[in-house]
Amino acid sequence: MRRPGLEPGFLPREVPPTAGLPVRVSELFGPLAPDLPALAAQFLGVEEVGISASGSAALVLILQTLRRLRARRQVIVPAYTCPLVVLAVVQCGLQPVVCDVAPGSFELDPDHLAALSGPDTLAVLPTHLGGRVARLYPVLAVARAAGAFVVEDAAQAFGARVQAQAHAQALVAAPAGTQSVGLAGDAGFFSFAAGKGLSLYEGGAWLARDAALRAEIAATARQLQTPAWGFEAWRSLQLLGLALCYRPRMLPYVYGLPLRRAVRRGQLAQAVGDVFDLPIPLHPVGAWRRAVGARALRRLPAFQAALAQQAQRRLPQLARLPGVTVLGYAPADAAEGGTAGDGAYQGLWPFFMLLLPTPAQRDAALAALWPRGLGVTRLFIHALPDYAYLRPWLPVQNCPHARDLAARMLTISNSPWLDDAGFARIVAELERCLR
């Protein structure tokens, strides 16, 4: 007999949509030191990392700082990215400006970016989407010519690295070796939300290349992040719940059932968690949650290495699907895990982003795979101008390449809980839909 509320063919296990590092119950207990900021800085190989209430809160801190340093109003964002980026810009009293992405890519279209940039451009926000590292030289060149800052959205890329020389043409000086994403531009931010590589249930981090700018952002954080003990207590309970429920046999109930209910009702933005409210909370992360994150962070390098190895086994199978593009993957680059074919970009693989030949084929694949608990889903439902609740700040506009991504993309989890048999089922269903 089928369990009530579960779709036909649903497994009694659920694969999460992205490969987050599970919090161990043992990591909920122990000494409060060493603290997360120091360990995060060591992990990234930087001098200082600031911890914030969320990735979007980190963006608010950065933008409020830049606004104080330079009297400009416009912030250019990709047309295909998380809607929270727009809300963070609005919360700072700034004007979001949407730039289309390049064809078949999540990276900013350089020509459109150049046309949008001008004397009122405060910052440009390229995105390292899904842990894949964006090529930033064109963005850096346009932003520098306009006198604008570059803020790297690395929400899903905590631990991704790049050869510093890959962006050397746009920097005054580039050190040898690899460096964390977030350092080619002026600042960058990461997310520690539930299901991300490292999670405090909700949290984030920021960094900046220049020591003076780091000091300015830290001053902004001290000014704007006011303690909210009740909210922190709620977040602590949510982190405890994450530690208990982020496992294959609990996820069907806390994640899978709400997802399938929303899909049945046609509430797709709610299904993938694309609907957000203002204001974005700004408060310090409590000592206990920072300590839990610090203990979990010790396991993150090995976890990411295992995901990279799994990805290298599975990427060739996806790349062989007729007419399918795996965003951020070039077969010649498989050994390095990069995106540019030269080993310069060492991104992460929390999930795979597949661009199918037609929207109809993508929709057919989702109809077959989305309900089955195999970690197949959509990333963002719309291009930014097509979210109704963003209309007060974003006029309807032409961004055909971003709309094409939204219409043809699906994602496949790279979670270690997706075993080879489950992955084979996904590949077989995709082959059927592509005939």
C-alpha positions in Angstrom: 0.0 0.0 0.0 1.2 3.5 -0.9 2.0 5.8 2.1 -0.6 8.5 2.3 0.5 11.7 0.6 3.4 10.2 -1.4 3.5 10.2 -5.1 3.3 6.9 -7.0 6.9 5.6 -7.5 8.2 7.7 -4.6 11.1 6.1 -2.7 11.0 5.9 1.1 14.2 8.0 0.9 14.7 11.5 -0.4 17.8 13.0 -2.1 18.3 16.7 -1.3 18.5 19.0 -4.3 22.0 20.0 -3.5 24.9 18.3 -1.7 25.1 19.9 1.7 27.4 18.8 4.4 25.2 17.0 7.0 25.6 18.4 10.6 26.5 15.5 12.9 24.7 15.4 16.2 28.1 15.1 17.9 29.0 18.5 16.5 26.2 20.1 18.5 28.2 19.8 21.6 31.7 20.8 22.7 33.8 23.9 23.4 32.9 27.2 21.8 36.5 27.9 20.5 38.1 28.0 18.0 35.6 30.3 16.5 34.2 30.1 12.9 35.6 33.3 11.5 39.2 32.2 12.1 38.6 28.7 10.7 36.7 30.0 7.7 39.6 32.4 6.9 42.1 29.6 7.2 39.9 27.4 5.0 39.8 30.1 2.3 43.4 31.2 2.7 42.6 34.8 3.5 43.3 37.2 6.4 39.8 37.8 7.6 36.3 36.6 7.1 33.2 38.2 8.5 30.2 36.1 9.6 26.7 37.4 9.0 23.1 36.4 9.5 22.8 35.1 5.9 24.4 35.4 2.5 22.0 38.1 1.6 22.8 39.9 4.9 26.4 39.8 3.9 25.5 41.4 0.6 23.6 44.1 2.5 26.6 44.8 4.7 28.9 45.1 1.6 26.5 47.3 -0.4 25.8 49.6 2.5 29.6 50.1 2.9 30.1 50.7 -0.8 27.2 53.2 -0.8 28.9 55.2 1.9 32.2 55.2 0.0 30.8 56.2 -3.4 27.8 58.4 -4.1 26.2 56.1 -6.8 22.8 54.3 -6.9 22.8 51.5 -9.4 23.8 47.9 -8.8 23.9 45.6 -11.9 22.8 42.0 -11.2 22.4 39.0 -13.5 18.9 38.4 -14.9 19.2 34.8 -13.8 20.0 34.6 -10.1 18.4 34.3 -6.7 15.6 36.9 -6.1 17.2 37.7 -2.7 19.9 39.6 -4.5 17.3 42.1 -5.7 15.8 42.4 -2.2 19.3 43.0 -0.7 19.9 45.9 -3.2 16.5 47.4 -2.5 17.0 47.1 1.3 20.1 49.3 0.9 18.1 52.0 -0.9 19.8 51.3 -4.2 18.4 50.6 -7.7 18.8 47.1 -9.1 19.6 47.0 -12.8 19.2 43.7 -14.6 21.8 42.5 -17.1 21.1 39.5 -19.4 23.4 36.5 -19.2 25.4 35.3 -22.2 23.7 32.7 -24.4 23.6 29.3 -22.8 25.5 30.5 -19.8 24.9 32.0 -16.3 27.7 34.6 -16.8 26.9 38.2 -17.5 26.7 39.2 -21.1 29.7 41.6 -21.5 28.1 43.6 -24.3 24.9 44.2 -22.3 26.9 44.9 -19.2 28.9 47.6 -21.0 25.7 49.2 -22.3 24.2 49.3 -18.8 27.3 50.6 -17.0 27.8 54.3 -16.4 28.6 57.1 -14.0 25.8 56.0 -11.6 26.9 52.3 -11.4 28.0 51.6 -7.9 28.6 47.9 -8.2 28.4 44.9 -10.6 27.4 41.5 -9.1 28.6 38.5 -11.1 27.5 35.1 -9.8 29.5 31.9 -9.4 26.3 29.9 -9.9 25.9 26.4 -8.4 29.5 26.4 -7.2 30.9 26.8 -10.8 33.4 29.7 -11.2 32.5 32.5 -13.6 35.1 34.0 -15.8 35.4 37.5 -14.5 37.9 39.3 -16.7 35.2 40.8 -19.0 33.2 41.9 -15.9 36.2 43.4 -14.2 37.3 45.3 -17.3 33.8 46.9 -17.8 33.4 47.7 -14.1 36.8 49.3 -13.8 36.2 51.4 -16.9 33.0 52.7 -15.2 34.6 53.2 -11.9 32.3 50.6 -10.3 33.0 48.0 -7.6 32.8 44.3 -8.3 31.0 42.1 -5.7 31.2 38.4 -6.3 28.1 36.4 -5.5 29.7 33.2 -4.3 26.7 32.0 -2.2 27.0 28.5 -3.5 30.8 28.5 -3.9 32.3 28.4 -0.4 35.6 26.6 -1.1 35.8 27.2 -4.9 39.2 28.5 -6.1 40.7 30.1 -9.2 44.2 30.6 -10.5 44.9 34.2 -9.7 46.5 34.7 -13.1 43.1 34.0 -14.7 42.0 37.5 -13.8 45.5 39.1 -13.9 44.7 41.4 -16.8 42.2 43.3 -14.8 44.1 43.5 -11.6 47.0 45.8 -10.6 48.9 42.8 -9.3 48.0 39.1 -9.1 49.7 36.7 -6.8 50.9 33.3 -7.9 48.9 30.1 -7.2 45.2 29.7 -6.5 42.9 31.9 -4.4 39.4 31.8 -3.2 36.6 33.2 -5.3 35.6 36.6 -4.0 39.1 38.1 -4.3 39.2 38.9 -8.0 36.7 41.7 -7.5 36.5 44.0 -4.5 34.4 41.8 -2.2 32.5 38.6 -2.1 30.0 36.7 0.0 29.0 33.1 0.8 25.8 31.5 2.1 25.6 29.0 5.0 21.9 28.3 4.5 20.3 24.9 5.0 21.5 22.5 2.4 24.5 24.5 1.4 28.1 23.1 1.6 28.4 24.4 5.2 25.3 25.2 7.1 24.3 27.1 10.2 20.7 26.5 9.1 20.9 30.2 8.1 24.1 32.2 8.0 26.7 33.8 5.7 30.1 35.2 5.3 31.9 38.1 3.5 35.4 38.8 2.5 37.2 41.7 0.7 40.6 41.9 -1.1 41.6 45.2 0.3 42.4 45.6 4.0 40.9 49.1 4.1 37.6 47.9 2.6 37.5 44.9 5.0 37.8 47.4 7.9 34.9 49.5 6.4 32.6 46.4 6.0 33.5 45.3 9.6 32.5 48.8 10.9 29.2 48.5 8.9 28.6 45.1 10.5 29.1 46.4 14.0 26.7 49.3 13.3 23.9 47.3 11.6 24.0 43.9 13.2 22.2 44.3 16.4 21.5 41.3 18.7 18.1 39.6 18.3 18.1 37.0 21.0 14.6 35.6 20.3 15.5 35.3 16.6 18.8 33.6 17.4 17.0 31.1 19.7 14.7 30.3 16.8 17.6 29.8 14.4 19.3 27.6 17.0 16.2 25.4 17.2 16.2 25.2 13.4 19.8 24.2 13.3 19.1 21.5 15.8 16.2 20.3 13.5 18.5 20.3 10.5 21.0 18.1 12.3 18.2 15.6 13.1 16.3 15.8 9.9 18.9 16.3 7.1 19.1 12.6 6.3 17.6 10.4 3.6 14.8 8.9 5.6 13.6 12.2 7.2 13.8 14.4 4.1 10.7 12.9 2.5 8.6 14.4 5.3 10.3 17.8 5.9 11.3 18.5 2.3 9.7 16.1 -0.2 6.0 16.3 0.9 5.9 20.2 0.9 7.7 20.2 -2.4 5.3 17.8 -4.1 2.3 19.6 -2.7 3.4 22.9 -4.1 4.2 21.4 -7.5 0.7 19.8 -7.6 -0.8 23.2 -6.9 1.3 24.9 -9.6 3.1 27.0 -7.0 6.5 26.4 -8.6 8.3 29.4 -7.0 7.2 28.3 -3.6 8.3 24.7 -4.4 11.9 25.7 -5.0 11.9 28.4 -2.3 12.1 31.4 -4.6 9.7 33.6 -2.6 11.2 36.0 0.0 10.2 39.0 2.1 11.7 42.2 3.2 13.5 43.1 5.4 16.4 40.8 5.3 17.3 40.2 9.0 20.6 41.7 10.2 21.9 40.2 13.5 25.0 38.6 14.8 25.2 34.8 14.6 25.3 33.3 18.1 28.3 31.7 19.6 26.7 28.2 19.7 25.8 28.2 16.0 29.3 29.5 15.1 30.8 26.7 17.1 28.7 24.1 15.4 29.8 25.5 12.0 33.4 25.5 13.1 33.3 21.8 14.1 31.6 20.8 10.8 34.0 22.9 8.8 36.9 20.5 9.7 35.1 17.9 7.5 34.3 20.1 4.6 37.5 19.7 2.5 37.2 15.9 2.5 33.5 16.1 1.7 34.1 18.5 -1.2 36.9 16.3 -2.5 34.5 13.2 -2.4 31.8 15.2 -4.3 34.4 16.2 -7.0 35.4 12.6 -7.4 31.7 11.5 -7.8 31.1 14.3 -10.2 34.0 13.2 -12.4 32.5 9.8 -12.7 29.0 11.1 -13.6 29.7 14.2 -15.7 30.7 12.2 -18.8 27.4 10.3 -18.7 25.5 13.6 -18.7 27.6 15.2 -21.3 26.9 12.3 -23.7 23.2 13.0 -23.6 22.2 14.2 -27.1 21.8 18.0 -27.3 22.4 18.5 -23.5 24.8 21.1 -22.2 26.2 20.7 -18.7 26.8 24.2 -17.5 30.3 24.8 -16.2 31.8 21.6 -17.6 34.2 21.0 -20.4 35.3 17.3 -20.9 38.9 18.3 -21.5 38.8 19.9 -18.1 37.5 17.0 -16.1 40.6 16.2 -14.2 40.9 19.7 -12.8 37.2 20.1 -12.1 37.3 23.6 -13.8 35.3 25.4 -16.3 37.6 27.1 -18.7 39.4 24.1 -20.3 42.7 25.2 -18.8 42.5 24.1 -15.2 42.4 27.7 -14.0 38.9 27.4 -12.4 38.4 24.9 -9.5 34.7 25.1 -8.8 32.5 22.9 -6.7 29.8 20.3 -7.7 26.9 20.5 -5.3 24.6 19.7 -8.2 24.7 19.6 -12.0 23.0 22.2 -14.1 21.7 20.7 -17.4 20.4 22.7 -20.3 18.1 20.5 -22.4 17.5 21.2 -26.1 13.9 22.4 -25.8 11.5 23.6 -23.0 9.2 20.8 -23.8 11.9 18.2 -23.2 12.9 19.8 -20.0 9.3 19.9 -18.8 8.8 16.2 -19.7 11.9 15.2 -17.8 10.8 17.2 -14.8 7.3 15.7 -14.9 8.9 12.2 -14.7 11.7 12.9 -12.2 10.7 15.8 -10.0 8.2 13.8 -7.8 10.5 10.8 -7.3 12.8 12.0 -4.6 15.9 11.6 -6.7 17.2 15.2 -6.3 16.1 16.4 -9.7 14.5 19.9 -9.6 14.8 23.5 -10.9 17.1 26.1 -9.7 15.2 29.4 -10.2 11.8 29.4 -11.7 12.0 32.6 -13.6 14.4 35.3 -14.9 14.3 38.1 -12.4 11.9 40.4 -14.2 9.3 37.7 -14.4 8.8 37.3 -10.6 5.5 39.2 -9.9 6.6 40.2 -6.4 9.8 41.9 -7.8 7.8 44.1 -10.2 7.8 47.2 -7.9 11.6 47.3 -8.4 12.1 45.6 -11.7 10.2 46.6 -14.8 9.3 44.0 -17.4 12.2 43.9 -19.8 13.9 41.9 -22.5 16.4 39.3 -21.2 16.0 36.5 -23.7 19.0 34.4 -22.6 18.0 34.4 -18.9 14.5 33.4 -19.9 16.0 30.6 -22.0 17.9 29.3 -19.0 14.8 29.3 -16.9 12.8 27.5 -19.6 15.4 24.8 -20.4 17.4 24.1 -17.3 17.0 21.4 -14.6 19.4 20.4 -11.9 20.5 17.0 -10.6 21.8 16.7 -7.1 25.4 15.5 -6.6 24.6 14.4 -3.0 26.4 11.2 -1.9 22.9 9.9 -1.0 22.1 9.6 -4.7 23.5 6.2 -5.4 24.6 4.8 -8.8 21.2 3.0 -9.3 19.3 6.2 -8.7 21.6 8.2 -11.0 21.2 5.5 -13.7 17.4 5.9 -13.4 17.8 9.7 -14.0 20.0 9.2 -17.0 17.6 6.6 -18.5 14.6 8.9 -18.1 16.5 11.8 -19.7 17.4 9.6 -22.6 13.8 8.7 -23.0 12.7 12.3 -23.0 15.3 13.3 -25.5 14.3 10.8 -28.2 
